[in-house]
Amino acid sequence: MCESKTITTKTTMTVVEDGGSVFLDDPEKQAAWTNTPRSTMWEVIRESKSLMEVAFPIALTALIFYTRSIVSMIFLGKLGDVELAAGSLAIAFANITGYSFLSGLSLGMEPLCSQAFGANRPKLLSLTLHRCIIFLLACSIPISILWLNMSRIFIFLHQQEKITVLAQNYLLFLLPDLITNSFLHPIRVYLRAQSLTHQVTLASLAGTLLHIAFNFILFHRGAAGIAAASAASNISILLFLVLYVWISGVHKATWTAPSWECFSFSGFQPLIKLAAPSCVSVCLEWWWYEIMIVLCGLLVDPTATVAAMGVLIQTTGLIYVFPSSLGLAVSTRVGNELGANRPARARMSAVVAVFFAAVMGFVAVVFASAMRHQWGRMFTADGDILRLTTAAMPILGLCELGNCPQTVGCGVVRGTARPNAAANVNLSAFYVVGMPVAVALAFWLEVGFCGLWLGLLSAQVCCAGLMLYLIGTTDWEHQAFRAQLLTSLDESDGQKQPLILS
């Protein structure tokens, strides 16, 4: 039964509703509980608390990583303009061709792990972790080959040779990051599925402190030293995290030692089916901003427009930390509740998260409008750049009004193990609606820089609308049934493999 109520005749009454319990010891409290609005409010408060307990450490971790990227850019800037340009080029290339893929692919294990944890199937969590690590390590091989040939690609595209050579050298020292992230991303998802998030925050904080120290130590090595410092700090984060988890023993309830069962081809099928569309969904959104920068280079005064776009993307990246963290948290909560066959709680988690996302969107609008004249001055004193950022900041805020609900909505859909739906929404909104609108406004109607942001606004509004419709029409009982199949164990052929219902 998904929902039940049990009442004893003793003085102390235990009410069990939808899997949770509350002890009531007097008639007034009993009457209060039977009042439906109050019990619903209690459920909302409880779910809000559960979401915040997962989301808050995730947000702190994201802010710590954001600080790390700023530290790297500061040290690159101190080396000189050429090093800063080369480092920026290398990081952009790494984001597009490497980090976005590994991050997106690792999200494929999220519904498997969160639903398995809710269904009390600990072995499936460990198996999924091991398989995802193997899968990401295999995917890192072609990415490494691409990084090793980065200079040839950019020279073919007529990029400046000196900057390209430095960028290639920077990427060579970032290669260990591919291996590190192949372990780090799956471990983070494995822990998050169990609502264990503060461990990652503490490890990231320790690694960031070392990141600053590594940059000072390797600064004299130039741009390659900054890349090596970044790679070394990521390795330290992985080591800190593994040691912390192993010593504290938080893994014991769900841990199974790696075995040959991890290499079963049929066992990889559910993971790949979920990982591929998850990766597409993440990459489509990541690539949009890179395309925006390229389009800025085709506008009048490309130097100012590219610089202004860089400032605004940094700004929206900072704001994105909060809905992204909430999206990861609600994905975990929805997956846990569906795995435990509690569709009503999963629906409650989705509704509460979308409400908080809407609040975040309104806060972003107010922030962007209030800071439109001051924010750009934190980055530059150039008049042309400031004029462009001031004009676009209110549009950026309106974009977040759509971005926050759609980001959290993606988390809800991911928790229901429907990454295909999220990928289709992103493709339709960003590239069927947003891209044509942005190009038409910026170039055909000659709106210019703000036209690109109005194109993004149209994409975000469309994406949010489609995502909210998708959530609003979700059959939660059916999704709970799918979760039971996804986490079920098929022993017909002597092996234990998860099943997926399309």
N, C-alpha and C positions, 0 to 999 in steps of 0.2 A: 504494500500500500504506500502511495506517495504521501498521503496525509492521513493523520489519525489523531484521535483525542482519547486519552485514558484518564478516568477520574476514579479515585479511591474514596471509600466512605470514611476514612480516618480523618483525624483533625488536620493533618498535613495532606494537601492534595497535590498530586503531580499531574501537570498538563503536558502532554507530548504533542506538539503540533509541527507537522512537516519536518520531522527529524530532530527538533530541538526540544528542550525541556525547561520548565520554570516551576519552582516550588512555591505554592501559595498556602499560607497557614491561617488565614482568617477570611470570613465571609466577604468583607469589603474588597479585599484583593481578588477574591474569586469573581465577584461581580465585575470588577474592573477588567479582568482578563476576558470574560465572556462578552464584553463590549467590543464589537468588531473594529470600530475605528481605532480604539486604543491598541488592540493587538496588532493591527496593521502598522500603526505608527511605531510600535516596538520593533516589528520586523524591519522597518525601514532604517531605524536607528542602528539596529544590530548589523544589518548589511552594510550600512555606511561605515561603521567601525571596522568591519572585516576588510572592506575595500581599502580604507586608508592605511590599515596595518600592513597591507601588501604594497600599496602604491607609494607610500612615503619613502621607504628605503630605496625603492627603484628610482624615484625622482632625485634623491640625494646622490645616488650612484651616477645618474646621467649628468648632473651638474658637476660632479667631480671629473668625469671624462671631458665635459665641455671645458673645464678649467685647464685640463691637460693640453687640449688642442691650442688654447690661447697661449700657454707657456711655450709650446713648440714654435708658434708663429712669432712670438716676441724674440726668442733666441735666433730664429732665422732672420728676422728684421735687423738684429744687431750685427749679423754677418755682412749684410749689404743687400742692395736691391736685387742683384742677380740671384743671390742665394734664396731670397724670399720668393722671387718669381719661380725659380726652379723647384723649391720645396712645395709651393702652392700647386704647381702643375703636377708634380709627382703625387701629392696627396689627393688631388682631384681624380687623377687616373686610377689610383689605388681604390678610392671610394667607388668609382663607377664599375671597375672590372674585378674587384676583389672583395672588399669589405661588405658591399651591398649584397653580393651573392651569398657569402657565408652567413651573414645575419639573416637574410631571408630564408635560406635553406634550413637553418637551425630552428626556425619557427614552425617547421613542419612537425617537429616532435612535441610541440606544445599541447595540442589537443590530445595526443596519445598519452602523454604523461599526466596531464591534469585530470583527464577522465579516468585513467587507470588508478590514480591516487584516490579519487572519489569512490571508485568501485572496489577499493581495497584489494588491488592486484599489484602488490609491490614488485614482483619479478618483472612485470612488463615495463616498469619505469627504468630499471637497470638495463634490460635488454635494449630498450629504445635509446638510452644514453650511449651505450657501447656502439650500437649501429650508427647513430648519428655522427659520432666521432670518426668512425671508419669512413663514412660517406663523405664528410667534409674534408678529411685528409686526402681522399681520392680526388675530390673536386679541386683541391689546392694544386695538384700537379699541372693541369692545363693553365691555371691562373699564373703559376710560377713561370711557365714557358712564355706566356704573354708578357709578363713583367720584364723578363730578360730581353725581350725584343722591343721594348718600349721606344728606345731611341730610333730604331729603324722606322717605326710607325710615324713618329712625330717629324722626323726629317722628311719623310715622304709627304707629310702634310705641310711642309715648308715652314716649320717652326725654327726659331733661332737656334743655331747649332750649339752655342755655348750653354744656353739654358737647358737644352735637351740633354746634353752630356751630363750636366750636374743633376738633372732630374733622374736620369737613368741610374746614376751612382746612388742617389737617395733611395730609389726603389730596391737596389741590391741589398742595402742594409735593412730594408723593411721586410725582406723575404721571410725571416723567422716568425714574423707576425702572423703569417698564414697558418703555420703549424700551431702557434699559440692560440689563435682564435678558433681553430678547429676543435680545441679542447674547451676553451673558455665559454664560448656561446652555448654549447650543449649542457655544460655543468650549470650555467646560470638558469637555463630553462628547467633542468632537472630539479634544482632547488626551489625555483619559483613555483613549480607545480605543487609543491608541498607547503607553499606560503612561507618559505625560508628565504628571506631577501636581505636581512641585515648583514648576513655573512659576506655577501658580495660587496656591500657598501663599505664595510671595514677593510676588506682586502683591497678595494679600489683606492681608499684613502691612503693606506700604507704605500701602495704602489705609486700614487701620485706624488707623495713626499719624496720617494726615491727618484721619480721622474725628474723633479727639479734638481736633485743632487747629481743625477747622471748627466743632465744638460750642462751643468757647470763643469763637470769633469771632462766631458767630451767636446766642449765648445770649440777648443782649438783644432779639432779635426774637421771643422767646417760643416757643411750641410749633411755630409755622411755621418758625422758625429751626432747630429740632432736626430737623424733617423735611427741610429744605433741606440740612442738614449730612449727613444719611444718604444723600440722593440724590446729592450732590456726591461723597461718598466712594466710592459705587458706580461713578460715572462714572470716577473716578480709578483704581479697580481695573481697569476695562475698558481704559483707556488704557495703564496699566502693563503689563497682560497682553499686549495687542496689540504694543506696542513691544518687549517682551522677546522674544516669539516671533519677531517679524519680524527683529530685529537678530541674534538667535542663530541663525536659519535652521532651527530644528527642524521647521518646517512644510514645507520645500522638497520632501521626499520624497513628500508626499501632496497638495500644493497644486495646484489648478487654478483659474485665474481665473474669476470669475463670467461666465456667458454666458446667452443666451436659452434654452438647454437647461434652465436652472434653473426656468423658468416653465412647463415642460411639465406639463399637468394629469395625465397618466398617471404622470409621475415622482413626483407628490405622493401617489399612492394608497398605495404601501407605507408611507410615512412616517405618513400619517394612520391607517392600519389598526393600526399599532403605537403611535402616540401617544395615541389615544383611550382604549384600555383602560389604558395606563400612567398616564394622568392620572386615570382613575377610581380605580385602585388607590391612588394617592397621596392623593387627596382624601378617599376613604372613611376612611382612617386619620387624616388631619389633622382632619377634621370631628368625629371621635369625641370628641376632647378638648375642642373647643368646646361640644359638646352636654353633656358632663360638667359644664362650668362653668354652663351654663344650668340643668341639673337641680339643681345645688347651691343655686341661688337659690330653689328650691321647698322646701328642707328647713327644719327648725327652726334658728333662728339663722343665716340665710343669710349675714350678714356674715362670720362666722367660717368657715363652710364654703367660701364662695367664695375667701376669702383662703388657707385651707389648701390648697384645690385648686390655686390659683395657685402656691404654693410647691412642691407635689408635681409639678406639670406641668413647672416649671422644672428640678426634680431629674431627672425621667425624660427630659427633653430633653437634659440633660447626659450621662446614661448612654447615650442613643440615639446619640450621636456615634460611638461605637466600633463597634457592630454595623452601623450605617448605612455607615460608611467601608469596613468589610470587605465589605458587600453590594455596594457600587459596584465594589470591587476584583475580587471574584469574578465579577461580571457581565462585566467586561472580559476576565478570563482565560478564562472559559468561552467567550465570544464569539470571542476570538482563536483558541482551539484548535479550535473547531468550524469556523470559517472556513478554518483550515489543514487540515481533514479529519483531525483527531487526536482522535477521540472518547474514547480511553482517558485522554488527558491532561485533557480536559474533565471527565470523571468524577472523576479524581483531585483536580482543583482544587475541585470541589463537595464532595467528602468531607472534604478538609482544612479548607475554610472552615467547614463545618457543625460540625466538631470544635472549632475555635477559638470559634465562636459559643456552643457549649455551655459552654465554659470561661468565657467572658465572662458568661454567665447565672449561673453558680455564684458568680463573683466579685461580681456585683451583689447576689445574695441575701445574701452575707456582709456586704457594705458596708452595705446598707440595714438589716439587723438590728443591726449593731454601732453604727450612727450614729443610730438611731431617736430617741434622747433628745437628742442634740446638734445634729442637722442643722437642725431648725426654728429653733433659737436664732440661727442665722446670719442669719435673715430678720426675726424678730419676737420680742418678749418677751411677747406677749399669751398668757395662760394657756389660753384656749379653743382658740386656733389651735394652740398647742403640743400640747395634748391630742389633737387630731384628727390632726396630722401624726405624732405618736408611734405612734398606733394603726394608721395606714395604711401607715407605712414598710415593715414586713415584708411586707405584701401587695404593695406596689410592687415589692419585690425579687423576689417570686415571679412577678409579671407579667413582669419582665425575663428570668426563666428561660425563658419562652415567647417573649418578644418578640425576644430575640437570635437564636435559630435561625430564627424566621419571617422576620425582616428579611433575614438572609443568604440564606435560602431564596428570598425574592423576587428577590434579586440573581441567583441561579443561574437561576431561571425566566426572568428578563428577558434573561439572556445567551443563552438558547436561543430567543429571539424568540417567547415564549408569554405576553405580558402579559395576554391574556384569562383564562388560568388563574389568574394572581395576583389579578386583579380579582374573579373569582368566589370565590376563597378568602376574600379580605378582606370581601366582601359577606356571605358566609355566616357567617363567624366573628364579625364585629363587630355586624352588624345583625340576623341571624336568631337567633344564640345570645346574644351578649354584651349587647345592648341590652335584650331582655326580662328576662334574669336581673338586670341592674342595676336596672331599674325595679321588678321584683317584690321584690327584697331591700330596696331603699332605701325604698320607699313602702308596698307591700302587707304585707311582713313587718316593716316598721319597723326595719330594721337601721340605716338612716340613711346617713351619710357612707361608712362602710366597705363598705356594701352596693354602692355605685357601683363601688368598687375591686374588689370580689369579682366584679362583672359583667365588668369589664375583664379580670380574671384568667381567667374562663371563656372569654372571647373569645380571649385570647392562647394559652391551652392548645389550644383548638380550631384556631386558625390555625396554630400550630406543627405540630400533628399532621397536618393536611391538607397543609401545605407539605412536610413530611418524606416523607409518603406519595407526593406528586407527584414529588419528586426520586428517591425510591427505586424508583419504577416507570418511570423515564425510559428510553427506548430511545435510548441515546447514538449508536449507529450511524445510526439514523433521523434524529436531530437534526443530525448532521454532513451527511447527505444534504440535509436542508432548508436548511442553511446554504449549501450549494453553489448551490441554486436561488435563495435570497434574494440572493446576491451575484453571480449570473450575469448576463450581459448579453444582452438579446434584441435582435438586429439585424434581425429579420424585416421591420420596417417602416421601416428606415433610422435608427431611433433606438436609443439604448442606455438601457435601463431595467431596474432590478432586478425580479426576480420573487419572489412569495411563494407557498409551498405551504402550504395550510391543514392 
